[in-house]
Amino acid sequence: MRARALAGLGAALLLLPLLTAACAPSGSIATLRPTLRLQKVNGTWIGFQNGLPVPTFDPQPRLRLDLGGPWRVDQRELDTDLTLTDRARSLSRIVQAAGGRQDPGFDDSGWPTETLPGAARPPQRAQTGSGWYRRSFTVPPDWTGLAFTLDFGAVNYVADVWLNGAYLGYHEGGSTPFAFDATRALRPGEANVLAMRVDNPPLGIRNDIVPWGLTDWWNYGGILQPVFLEAHRSLYAVRADVVPHLDGVDVNVVLHNAGRSADHGQVRIEILPTLLNPASLLDPNPRTLVPPDAQPVVSDTLDPGSLDPGAVTVVHSSFLIGDATPWTPQIPALYALHVVVLSAHGRSEDALYETIGLRRVAVDPQRPRLLLNGTPVSFQGVALKNEDPFGSGNVPRGEPITEPAVYAAMLDQARRVHAQLIRTGHQPADPSLLMIADRVGFAVWEEIPLYHYTPQTYQIAMGRGIPQQMLEEMDLRDMDHPSVLFHGLSNESTGGSERQQALTALRNLDRQLDGTRLTGQAAYGSDPADGTSDPLDVAGFTFYYGVFYGQDPTADTAGALRAIHRRYPSKPVMVLEFGRWADSRAEETAQDHVFQATYPVLAAADDTITTNGYVGASVWWSLNDYWTMVPGISVEHFGLFAPDGSARRVAGSLSSSFAGGAGEGASLRIASGGKGQPVEAPQAVPFAVLLAFSLAFPLAVLLLLLAVLSRPARRRLAAAA
């Protein structure tokens, strides 16, 4: 029964977006506006959201209160039309419908308690995760006089937030972070109450949210990633973003004066060497990677000038590093970026740490192959979900991942099958996954959830600006992770000009904000003539010949590859999915056959093996089994590993065929090093000097020409005399 149902699943997925769009109820499109905007400051694009410059969400050496743990939860159906209406028109009605749930004195003692972050919508229960969430906490009295930022890792899907009854704002999108300024609403030394209204609309009933249709993963709702309060001085380092090079790095540090008076300090930037080791693998604090006696590879001190209250500025520094150790999946060398904000008297007022890596990914201008640090590369990979795959028997646990150790175990499975690249499903990666991938060494393809989009839904989503905001939030959050080499902008979607216009706009936005990764999409391999990857760096496709379409996985895969290469002769082809389910031990033979029939064709066109190669990636779908919302199927058994951790037959085939070499960084104790120096910025030339030069230079040229032209006349006069 399952085999017959899945034999037609590929065709069903091709038609599902169109069918869902046709069945979607009529009504007005959401008017809720994106909350993130980009603004140029000192020549650098900076993200602003909810009145703040977008911060780093990585743990920092500051006062921090983790708000994970027991929350009171009142799960209930909410008015989604009201949720998605512009807050200028809807907030008063939301408050009226709340019945006081946002007020600090509301009696929530009758609500059940849940430990969050975690699954407010596990597959075994019918709730969507929508409802009200409340958390009481106390802030130490000695935090008085500081500025406070309230940070959320991810809340699915629309969150409205109150602190002590004061409305802080809202956020739309279920996989990316957001923050609020909590300084005025917080009460140090007293009890505080955080209240949230979270609406996670059922997928498939609206076409104006992202994603919008039924998904081949479980749509967990509620608070999915950490919530924490951070305290800092008025003048602080908001974030530090790097543009890596093989011989150095450019650093942009964003400063914010959150105080009520002008402030003036200095910024010291240090690049420190690290030593990877298993003991510190799961510690998010970059300082644990720096040897105790380590000296900076290079440092610089900058003067940003005086900042008015509320002002934001950016200071820039560039460093050359001799004998630098670049980052690769095989040798994932990292450096620690340390930023210190000093007072006018030289006292340390604030500090920020990030781990960074020196690497450059590009497409060879001479032929269709990938280059990492100037060396031709190809990647064999696996896909995974942001879901705990470990369970009992044939059923995954059914929870979003909240512990980094789970990602470490999954990446160890990927290492065991000799994978080198991780595709993070159809959503932005969990930051814990990226932290571990940086340290053990895996390349990463992460993407935004433009999943099964159509001409109509592309126009609606892009018109609302939600995909743009998701991409901006993903870019800003993950800017300093060297493992992220690729940004995916869409998955298995339809539409010609509408899709290409959306992909072009997203590519331009990605280059404006980041520009250090390659862009692509995952188009249907069943349409090898698809030309919508024209504006992207690579040509990405999913391949299911002999599984969902076609007859012969070997011949049909080969023919499709040749057709794609003819369409994109200068782009590497990224095969981002191929695979088959195995619902039982008996079906493992058929699953393994798909690999044995498909992968040799992909390997024969590998861009590093043959002179005429053009395949840059071959990604098996998937590493583990996972829960799905596809009707009639509860669990997708596409995994190389069953939920009990046992390897399926196909896992051995991958291990024998893939090149491997990734995922060993921590155990190899990789050390970075080198010695560097700041690159002096060119001195600004005063305007008066430029003006004088612009006037004098043409005059001097004119006089010179007159002198040259008059020389024959003088010679004639001399000859006559």
C-alpha positions in Angstrom: 0.0 0.0 0.0 2.8 2.4 1.0 4.8 1.6 -2.1 1.8 2.3 -4.4 1.0 5.6 -2.5 4.6 6.7 -2.8 5.0 5.7 -6.4 2.8 8.6 -7.3 4.0 10.9 -4.6 6.4 12.7 -7.0 3.6 13.6 -9.3 1.4 14.5 -6.4 4.0 16.9 -5.1 4.3 18.5 -8.5 0.6 19.2 -8.6 0.0 19.9 -4.9 0.8 23.6 -4.9 -1.5 24.2 -7.9 -4.3 22.1 -6.3 -3.9 23.8 -2.9 -3.9 27.2 -4.6 -7.1 26.3 -6.4 -8.7 25.2 -3.1 -7.5 28.1 -1.0 -10.3 30.2 0.4 -10.8 33.6 -1.1 -10.2 36.6 1.1 -7.8 39.5 1.6 -4.1 39.0 1.6 -2.3 39.5 4.9 -1.4 43.2 5.6 1.0 42.5 8.5 4.3 44.2 7.5 7.8 42.9 7.8 9.7 44.3 10.8 13.2 44.3 9.4 14.6 47.0 7.3 18.1 47.6 5.9 19.9 51.0 6.2 23.3 52.0 5.1 25.6 53.3 7.9 29.1 54.3 7.1 28.9 52.5 3.8 27.7 49.2 5.3 24.2 47.8 5.2 22.8 47.3 8.7 19.6 45.5 9.7 17.2 47.3 12.0 14.3 45.6 13.7 11.9 46.7 16.4 13.8 49.8 17.0 17.2 48.1 17.4 20.1 47.3 15.1 19.9 43.5 14.7 22.2 41.9 17.3 24.3 38.8 17.2 22.4 36.0 18.7 25.4 34.0 19.8 26.1 33.8 23.5 28.3 36.7 24.7 30.4 37.4 27.9 27.6 39.6 29.3 25.0 39.3 32.0 22.5 36.8 30.6 19.3 35.3 31.9 18.1 32.1 30.1 14.3 32.1 30.0 14.1 28.4 29.0 12.3 26.1 31.4 8.7 26.0 32.7 6.2 28.2 30.8 2.5 28.4 31.4 0.8 27.5 28.1 -2.8 28.1 27.1 -3.2 26.4 23.7 -6.2 27.6 21.8 -7.3 28.4 18.3 -6.7 32.1 17.4 -8.1 34.4 14.8 -5.5 34.2 12.0 -7.1 36.9 10.0 -6.6 39.2 12.9 -3.0 37.9 13.4 -2.0 38.8 9.9 -3.6 42.2 9.9 -1.4 45.3 10.2 -1.0 46.1 13.9 -2.2 49.7 13.6 -5.6 48.2 12.8 -5.5 45.0 14.8 -3.6 45.5 18.1 -6.6 46.9 20.0 -8.8 44.0 18.9 -6.0 41.5 19.8 -5.8 43.0 23.3 -9.6 42.9 23.6 -9.7 39.2 22.6 -6.8 38.4 25.0 -9.0 38.8 28.0 -6.1 40.1 30.1 -3.7 37.3 29.2 -1.0 39.9 28.4 -1.2 41.6 31.8 1.3 40.7 34.5 -1.4 40.2 37.1 -3.4 37.7 35.1 -4.1 34.4 36.9 -2.5 31.7 34.8 -2.3 29.1 37.6 -4.8 26.9 35.8 -2.8 26.6 32.6 -0.6 23.5 32.1 3.2 23.9 32.4 5.5 23.0 29.5 9.3 22.9 29.4 10.3 25.2 26.6 11.9 25.7 24.1 10.5 22.5 22.7 7.5 20.9 20.9 4.2 22.7 21.5 3.0 20.7 18.5 4.4 17.2 18.5 3.1 14.8 15.8 1.2 12.7 18.3 -1.0 15.6 19.4 -3.6 17.6 17.4 -2.6 21.1 18.7 -1.1 23.6 16.3 1.0 25.3 19.0 -1.1 28.4 18.8 -2.2 30.1 22.0 -0.7 32.1 24.9 2.6 31.6 26.6 3.6 33.2 29.9 6.9 33.1 31.9 7.6 34.7 35.2 11.2 35.6 36.2 13.2 37.8 38.5 16.1 40.0 37.5 18.9 40.7 40.1 18.7 44.2 41.5 22.3 45.0 40.7 21.3 45.0 37.0 19.8 48.4 37.5 21.1 51.1 35.2 22.0 48.7 32.4 20.3 48.3 28.9 18.4 45.1 28.1 17.8 43.1 25.0 15.2 40.4 24.8 16.2 37.7 22.3 14.2 34.9 20.6 15.9 32.2 18.6 12.8 31.1 16.7 9.0 31.2 17.4 6.6 29.6 14.9 4.8 31.4 13.3 3.6 34.9 14.4 4.6 36.1 17.9 3.3 39.2 19.7 5.2 40.0 22.8 4.4 41.9 26.0 6.8 42.4 29.0 5.1 43.5 32.2 2.1 44.5 30.2 4.0 46.7 27.8 3.7 45.8 24.2 7.1 45.2 22.6 6.1 44.3 19.1 5.6 41.3 16.8 7.5 39.0 14.5 6.5 36.8 11.6 8.4 33.7 10.5 9.1 30.4 12.3 12.8 29.7 11.8 14.8 32.9 12.3 15.6 35.1 15.3 14.3 38.5 16.5 14.9 40.8 19.4 13.4 43.7 21.3 14.7 46.5 23.5 13.4 45.6 26.9 15.1 48.5 28.9 12.1 50.5 29.7 9.7 47.6 30.4 12.1 45.5 32.6 12.0 45.8 36.4 15.3 44.8 38.0 15.0 43.4 41.5 11.3 42.6 41.0 9.1 39.9 39.5 8.7 40.2 35.7 6.2 38.6 33.4 6.8 37.8 29.7 3.6 37.1 27.8 3.3 35.9 24.2 0.5 35.4 21.8 1.7 32.8 19.2 -0.3 31.9 16.1 0.8 29.0 14.0 -1.8 28.8 11.2 -2.5 25.3 9.8 -0.6 24.9 6.5 -2.6 24.5 3.3 -5.5 26.9 4.2 -3.8 30.2 3.3 -1.5 31.2 0.5 0.0 34.3 2.1 2.3 32.8 4.7 5.8 31.2 4.3 5.7 28.2 3.8 2.1 28.1 2.8 1.2 24.5 1.6 1.4 21.1 3.1 5.0 20.2 3.9 7.1 17.1 3.8 8.2 17.8 7.4 6.3 18.4 10.6 5.3 21.9 11.3 6.2 22.2 14.9 4.6 25.3 16.6 5.4 27.5 19.5 8.8 28.5 21.1 11.3 26.3 19.2 14.7 27.9 20.1 16.1 29.7 23.2 14.7 32.8 24.7 17.0 34.9 26.8 17.5 38.4 28.3 20.9 40.1 27.9 22.2 43.1 29.9 24.9 45.4 28.7 26.3 48.9 29.1 24.7 51.8 27.2 27.6 51.8 24.6 28.0 48.3 23.3 29.0 46.2 20.4 25.9 45.0 18.7 27.5 42.6 16.2 30.7 42.0 14.4 30.5 40.7 10.8 33.4 39.5 8.7 34.3 39.2 5.1 36.9 36.4 4.9 39.8 36.2 2.6 42.5 33.6 2.3 45.1 36.0 3.6 43.1 38.0 6.0 39.7 39.4 6.9 37.6 42.5 6.8 35.7 43.3 10.0 32.7 45.5 10.5 31.7 46.2 14.1 28.3 47.8 14.8 28.1 50.0 17.8 24.9 51.3 19.5 24.5 54.0 22.2 21.4 52.8 24.1 21.9 55.5 26.8 20.3 58.9 27.2 23.5 61.0 26.8 26.3 61.1 24.3 29.1 58.6 24.8 32.6 58.2 23.4 34.9 55.2 23.6 37.3 53.1 21.6 37.0 49.7 19.9 39.7 47.1 20.1 39.6 44.2 17.6 41.7 41.1 18.1 42.0 37.9 16.0 43.0 35.0 18.2 44.2 31.5 17.2 42.2 28.5 18.3 42.8 24.8 19.0 39.8 22.5 18.3 39.3 19.6 20.7 36.5 17.3 21.6 36.1 18.7 25.1 34.9 22.1 23.9 33.0 20.9 20.9 29.5 21.7 22.4 30.5 24.8 24.3 29.1 27.8 22.5 31.6 30.1 24.1 34.4 30.8 21.6 36.9 31.6 24.4 37.0 27.9 25.2 38.7 27.3 21.9 41.5 29.8 22.5 44.6 28.3 24.3 45.2 30.0 27.7 48.6 31.4 26.6 47.5 32.5 23.1 48.5 35.9 21.8 46.5 37.8 19.2 47.5 37.0 15.6 46.7 40.7 14.9 44.8 43.5 16.6 43.7 47.1 16.0 42.2 49.9 18.0 39.7 52.3 16.4 38.1 55.5 17.5 34.4 55.7 16.4 34.0 59.3 17.7 31.2 60.5 19.9 27.8 58.8 19.6 24.6 60.7 20.4 21.8 58.9 22.4 20.3 56.2 20.2 23.0 56.6 17.5 24.3 53.6 15.6 27.7 53.5 13.8 30.0 51.0 12.1 33.8 50.9 12.5 35.8 49.0 9.9 39.1 47.3 10.0 41.0 45.0 7.6 43.8 42.6 8.5 46.4 40.8 6.5 47.5 37.5 8.1 50.6 35.8 6.9 50.7 32.0 7.1 47.0 32.0 7.8 45.2 28.6 8.1 42.2 28.5 5.8 38.9 26.6 6.7 37.9 23.5 4.7 35.7 20.5 5.7 38.9 18.5 6.0 40.9 21.1 8.0 38.3 23.3 9.7 40.7 25.8 11.2 38.9 28.6 13.1 39.9 31.9 14.6 38.3 33.8 17.5 37.2 37.4 16.8 37.3 39.4 20.0 35.9 42.9 20.2 36.3 45.1 23.3 34.5 48.5 23.8 36.7 50.7 25.9 35.6 53.8 27.8 37.2 57.2 27.2 39.5 56.3 30.2 40.5 52.9 28.7 38.3 50.8 30.9 36.6 47.7 29.3 32.9 48.4 29.1 31.7 45.6 26.8 33.0 42.6 24.9 31.9 40.3 22.1 33.3 37.1 20.7 32.6 35.2 17.4 34.3 32.3 15.8 35.3 32.9 12.2 37.1 31.0 9.4 39.1 32.1 6.4 37.7 30.7 3.2 36.4 31.6 -0.3 33.9 29.6 -2.3 33.5 30.5 -6.0 32.6 29.1 -9.4 35.6 28.6 -11.7 35.4 31.2 -14.4 37.0 28.8 -16.9 34.7 25.8 -16.5 31.6 24.7 -14.6 33.2 23.6 -11.3 33.3 24.7 -7.7 36.4 26.2 -6.1 37.1 26.3 -2.4 40.1 28.4 -1.5 41.1 28.2 -5.2 41.1 24.4 -5.3 38.5 22.4 -7.3 36.0 20.6 -5.1 32.9 18.6 -5.2 30.7 17.5 -2.3 28.9 14.3 -1.5 26.3 15.0 1.1 23.2 14.1 3.1 20.1 16.1 4.1 18.7 16.4 7.5 15.8 18.0 9.4 15.6 20.2 12.5 14.0 17.3 14.3 15.2 14.8 16.8 15.5 11.6 14.7 16.3 9.2 17.5 13.4 7.2 18.8 12.4 3.6 19.3 11.7 1.0 16.6 10.7 2.7 13.4 9.4 6.0 14.9 11.4 9.1 15.4 11.1 10.9 18.7 8.9 13.7 17.3 10.4 16.8 18.8 12.5 19.8 17.6 16.1 19.6 18.6 16.9 21.6 21.7 20.3 20.0 22.7 23.5 20.5 20.6 24.5 16.9 21.5 21.7 15.6 19.2 23.2 17.5 16.2 26.7 16.2 17.2 25.4 12.7 17.0 23.7 13.3 13.6 26.9 14.8 12.2 28.8 11.8 13.5 26.4 9.6 11.4 27.2 11.8 8.4 30.9 11.4 9.0 30.5 7.6 9.2 28.9 7.5 5.7 31.8 9.8 4.5 29.6 12.8 3.6 31.1 16.2 3.3 28.1 18.5 2.9 24.9 18.9 4.9 21.7 20.2 3.4 19.6 21.6 6.2 16.2 20.5 4.9 14.1 23.3 3.6 14.6 25.8 6.4 17.4 27.9 7.9 19.7 25.8 10.0 19.6 25.6 13.8 22.6 27.7 15.1 23.8 24.8 17.1 24.2 22.7 14.0 26.2 25.4 12.3 28.5 25.8 15.4 29.3 22.1 15.3 29.7 22.0 11.5 32.2 24.9 11.8 34.2 22.9 14.3 34.2 19.3 13.1 34.2 20.4 9.4 31.1 20.1 7.1 30.1 22.3 4.2 26.5 23.5 4.6 23.7 24.3 2.2 20.9 26.2 4.1 17.8 27.8 2.6 14.6 29.7 3.3 11.3 27.8 3.1 10.0 28.9 -0.3 8.8 25.4 -0.7 6.5 24.2 -3.5 5.7 27.8 -4.6 3.6 28.7 -7.6 3.4 31.8 -9.8 0.5 33.1 -7.6 2.2 32.4 -4.3 5.5 33.8 -5.4 3.8 37.1 -6.2 1.9 37.1 -2.9 4.9 36.2 -0.8 7.4 38.6 -2.5 4.8 41.3 -2.5 4.5 41.0 1.3 8.2 40.9 1.8 8.3 37.9 4.1 10.9 35.8 2.1 13.1 38.8 1.9 13.0 39.2 5.7 13.6 35.5 6.3 16.7 35.7 4.0 17.9 38.9 5.7 17.5 37.3 9.2 19.3 34.1 8.1 22.1 36.1 6.5 22.6 38.3 9.5 22.4 35.5 12.0 24.8 33.2 10.2 27.2 35.7 8.7 30.3 34.5 10.6 29.8 30.7 10.1 32.5 29.5 7.6 30.7 26.2 7.1 27.8 27.9 5.2 28.9 27.9 1.6 25.5 27.9 -0.1 22.3 29.8 0.2 19.2 28.1 -1.2 16.4 30.4 -2.3 13.6 28.0 -3.3 12.7 24.4 -3.4 10.8 22.3 -6.0 8.6 25.2 -7.2 6.7 26.0 -10.4 6.4 29.2 -12.5 8.7 30.7 -15.1 9.0 34.4 -15.1 7.5 34.8 -11.6 10.0 32.4 -10.1 12.9 33.9 -11.9 12.0 37.4 -10.8 11.7 36.2 -7.2 15.0 34.4 -7.4 16.7 37.4 -9.0 15.4 39.7 -6.2 16.6 37.3 -3.5 20.0 36.8 -5.1 20.5 40.6 -5.3 19.5 41.0 -1.6 21.8 38.2 -0.6 24.7 39.8 -2.4 23.9 43.2 -0.9 23.9 41.9 2.6 26.5 39.1 2.4 27.9 38.1 -0.9 30.4 35.5 0.4 28.2 32.4 -0.4 27.0 30.9 -3.6 23.3 31.1 -4.4 21.1 28.4 -5.9 17.7 26.7 -5.8 16.4 23.1 -5.8 14.4 22.8 -9.0 12.6 19.7 -10.2 14.9 17.3 -12.0 11.9 16.1 -13.9 12.2 19.3 -15.9 15.8 19.5 -17.0 14.9 22.4 -19.3 14.1 24.6 -16.3 15.9 27.9 -17.0 15.0 29.8 -13.8 18.5 29.3 -12.3 19.9 31.8 -14.8 20.4 34.5 -12.2 21.9 32.1 -9.6 25.5 30.9 -9.1 24.8 27.2 -9.4 22.1 25.0 -11.1 20.5 23.0 -8.3 18.0 20.1 -9.0 16.4 17.2 -7.2 16.6 13.8 -8.9 14.1 11.0 -8.4 14.4 9.1 -11.7 13.1 5.6 -11.4 11.4 6.6 -8.0 8.8 9.3 -8.7 9.2 9.7 -12.4 11.0 8.1 -15.3 11.7 4.4 -15.7 15.4 3.7 -15.5 17.3 5.6 -12.8 20.6 5.1 -14.6 19.7 6.1 -18.2 17.2 8.7 -17.2 19.5 10.3 -14.7 22.3 10.5 -17.3 20.0 12.0 -19.9 18.7 14.6 -17.5 22.2 15.6 -16.4 23.3 16.1 -20.0 20.2 18.2 -20.7 20.9 20.4 -17.7 24.5 20.8 -18.6 23.5 21.9 -22.1 21.1 24.5 -20.5 23.8 25.7 -18.0 27.2 25.0 -19.6 29.0 27.4 -17.2 27.3 26.5 -14.0 28.1 23.6 -11.6 25.1 21.2 -11.3 24.1 20.6 -7.7 22.1 17.4 -7.3 20.4 18.3 -4.0 18.2 15.2 -3.5 18.2 11.6 -4.7 17.0 8.6 -2.7 14.1 6.3 -1.8 12.2 5.2 1.2 12.5 1.9 3.0 9.4 1.3 5.1 10.6 -2.2 6.0 13.7 -4.3 6.0 12.5 -5.9 2.8 12.5 -2.5 1.0 16.1 -1.8 1.9 17.2 -3.7 -1.2 15.1 -1.3 -3.4 16.4 1.7 -1.6 20.0 0.6 -2.0 19.4 -0.1 -5.7 18.4 3.5 -6.3 21.8 4.6 -4.9 23.7 1.9 -6.9 21.9 2.9 -10.1 22.1 6.7 -9.7 25.3 7.7 -7.9 27.8 6.2 -10.4 26.1 8.4 -13.1 26.6 11.5 -10.9 30.1 10.5 -10.0 31.0 10.1 -13.7 30.2 13.8 -14.2 31.9 14.9 -11.0 33.6 18.3 -11.6 36.9 17.2 -9.9 37.2 13.7 -11.5 36.9 14.3 -15.2 38.1 17.2 -17.4 34.6 17.7 -18.7 32.9 17.2 -15.3 30.3 19.6 -14.1 28.5 18.0 -11.0 29.4 19.9 -7.9 27.3 18.0 -5.3 25.4 14.8 -4.9 23.1 14.8 -1.8 21.3 11.7 -0.6 17.8 12.3 0.8 18.0 11.8 3.8 20.3 11.1 6.7 17.5 10.1 9.1 13.8 9.4 9.1 11.4 12.2 10.0 7.7 13.0 10.6 5.8 14.4 7.7 2.5 16.2 7.1 2.0 14.5 3.7 -1.5 13.0 3.8 -1.5 9.2 4.3 2.1 9.1 5.5 3.1 9.7 9.2 6.9 9.0 9.0 9.2 9.3 6.0 11.6 6.4 6.0 14.1 7.8 3.6 16.9 7.7 6.2 20.3 6.0 6.0 19.7 5.3 9.6 16.6 4.0 11.3 15.2 5.9 14.4 16.8 3.3 16.7 20.2 4.3 15.3 20.8 1.2 13.2 22.3 1.7 9.7 20.3 0.6 6.7 21.9 -1.3 3.9 22.3 1.8 1.7 24.4 3.5 4.4 27.2 1.0 3.7 27.0 1.8 0.0 27.4 5.5 0.6 30.3 4.8 3.0 32.0 2.8 0.2 31.4 5.4 -2.5 31.7 8.8 -0.9 35.1 10.4 -0.6 34.8 11.4 3.1 37.5 13.3 5.0 35.0 15.7 6.7 33.8 15.8 10.2 37.1 15.0 11.9 38.2 18.5 12.9 37.7 18.3 16.7 39.3 14.9 17.0 42.3 16.0 14.9 42.9 19.0 17.2 43.2 21.5 14.4 45.1 24.6 15.3 45.1 27.9 13.5 48.0 30.4 13.4 49.8 33.0 11.5 50.9 36.6 12.1 49.2 39.6 10.8 48.9 43.4 10.6 46.1 45.9 10.2 45.7 47.3 6.7 45.9 51.1 6.9 42.8 52.8 5.4 43.7 55.4 2.8 43.7 58.9 4.3 40.9 61.2 3.4 41.9 64.1 1.2 40.5 67.5 2.3 37.8 68.9 0.0 39.8 72.2 -0.6 42.8 70.2 -1.8 40.6 68.2 -4.2 39.0 71.4 -5.5 42.4 73.1 -6.1 43.7 69.9 -7.8 40.6 69.7 -10.1 41.2 73.3 -11.2 45.0 73.3 -11.4 45.4 70.0 -13.3 43.5 70.9 -16.4 45.2 74.4 -16.5 48.6 72.7 -16.3 47.7 70.3 -19.1 46.5 73.3 -21.3 49.8 75.2 -20.7 51.8 72.2 -21.6 49.9 71.6 -24.8 50.4 75.3 -25.8 54.1 75.0 -25.1 54.4 71.9 -27.2 52.4 73.4 -30.1 54.4 76.7 -30.1 57.7 74.9 -30.3 57.7 74.7 -34.2 57.0 78.5 -34.4 60.0 79.3 -32.3 62.2 77.0 -34.5 61.0 78.8 -37.7 61.9 82.2 -36.1 65.3 80.9 -35.1 66.0 79.6 -38.6 65.0 83.0 -40.2 67.4 84.8 -37.9 
